[in-house]
Amino acid sequence: MVCVDSQPGVIPQAVTDVFNFIHETAGSREFLLRVSYMEIYNETIRDLLSPEVTDLRIHEDKRRGVYVSPLREEIVTSPKQVMRVIHRGEGIYAILISFVLASCRLFALLSQQTHQRYRLQHT
């Protein structure tokens, strides 16, 4: 799903770009990155990082926007960590996709949330 190292796909390139931006601006800002990975099939949401969790729901909140709960989020600090999370989720996704190979209604979604704040300068 994410191609090979010599020809990375969109997701690895986007992840690398996010971390490059963080490294370029790290002096004045602090960042917290969290990723989650889910699949949607027949209007059912499944957490690919915690497949034992059932009854995931879509919610909408003025502050958070649209989100899925309870969905496992993992804090990541490098592109390699993000890719490890993706590969772990893909293992479960590959099992599921083998059962519904002919379906065009199976989707995997990777969500990366980035929070930033300016560092306080102590004088």
C-alpha positions in Angstrom: 0.0 0.0 0.0 2.8 2.4 0.6 5.2 1.3 -2.1 8.9 0.6 -1.8 11.7 2.7 -0.4 13.1 3.6 -3.8 9.7 4.9 -4.9 7.8 6.0 -1.8 4.1 6.6 -2.1 2.1 9.7 -1.1 1.8 8.8 2.6 5.5 8.3 3.3 6.3 11.5 1.4 3.7 13.5 3.3 4.9 12.1 6.6 8.5 13.0 5.7 7.4 16.5 4.7 5.6 17.0 8.1 8.7 16.0 10.0 11.0 18.2 7.8 8.8 21.2 8.6 8.9 20.3 12.3 12.7 20.2 12.3 12.9 23.5 10.4 10.7 25.3 13.0 11.7 23.3 16.1 13.5 26.2 17.7 10.5 28.4 18.3 7.7 25.7 18.6 6.9 22.5 20.3 4.9 19.8 18.4 2.9 16.8 19.4 1.9 14.3 16.7 -0.6 11.5 17.0 -1.7 9.0 14.5 -4.7 6.7 14.2 -5.6 4.1 11.6 -9.1 2.8 10.9 -11.0 1.0 8.2 -14.6 1.5 7.1 -16.5 -1.3 5.5 -20.3 -1.5 5.1 -20.7 1.6 7.3 -18.8 -0.1 10.1 -15.7 1.6 11.5 -12.9 -0.6 12.8 -9.7 0.4 14.7 -6.7 -1.1 12.9 -4.5 -0.4 15.9 -6.9 -2.0 18.4 -9.1 -4.4 16.5 -10.6 -5.8 19.7 -12.4 -2.5 20.2 -15.9 -2.5 18.8 -18.7 0.0 18.5 -16.7 3.0 17.2 -18.8 6.0 16.4 -18.4 9.2 14.5 -18.9 12.4 16.6 -18.9 16.1 15.9 -17.8 18.7 18.4 -17.3 22.5 18.0 -13.8 22.3 19.4 -12.5 19.0 18.1 -14.5 18.9 14.8 -15.4 15.5 13.4 -13.7 12.5 15.2 -14.1 8.8 15.8 -14.3 7.4 19.3 -13.0 5.3 21.0 -10.2 5.2 18.5 -6.6 4.5 19.5 -4.1 7.3 18.9 -0.4 6.8 19.2 2.1 9.6 19.8 4.9 9.5 17.2 8.2 11.3 17.1 9.7 10.2 13.7 8.7 9.1 10.2 9.9 5.6 11.1 7.5 5.4 14.0 4.6 6.5 11.7 5.5 3.8 9.2 5.7 1.2 11.9 2.2 2.1 13.0 1.0 1.9 9.4 2.6 -1.5 8.9 1.1 -2.8 12.1 -2.4 -1.7 11.0 -1.9 -3.0 7.5 -1.4 -6.5 8.9 -4.9 -6.4 10.2 -6.2 -4.6 7.1 -4.7 -7.2 4.8 -6.6 -10.0 6.6 -9.8 -8.0 6.3 -9.3 -7.2 2.6 -8.7 -10.8 1.7 -12.3 -11.5 2.8 -13.9 -8.7 0.8 -11.5 -8.4 -2.1 -14.2 -7.8 -4.6 -15.8 -5.0 -2.6 -15.2 -1.3 -3.5 -16.7 -0.3 -0.2 -13.6 -1.0 2.0 -11.5 2.0 2.9 -8.4 2.5 5.2 -7.9 5.9 6.7 -4.7 7.1 8.4 -5.2 10.2 10.5 -2.3 12.3 11.7 -3.0 15.1 14.2 -0.4 17.7 14.7 -0.6 20.1 17.6 1.9 23.0 18.0 2.6 25.8 20.5 5.2 28.5 20.7 7.9 27.8 23.2 8.0 30.2 26.2 11.2 32.2 26.3 12.7 32.4 29.8 14.8 35.5 30.5 
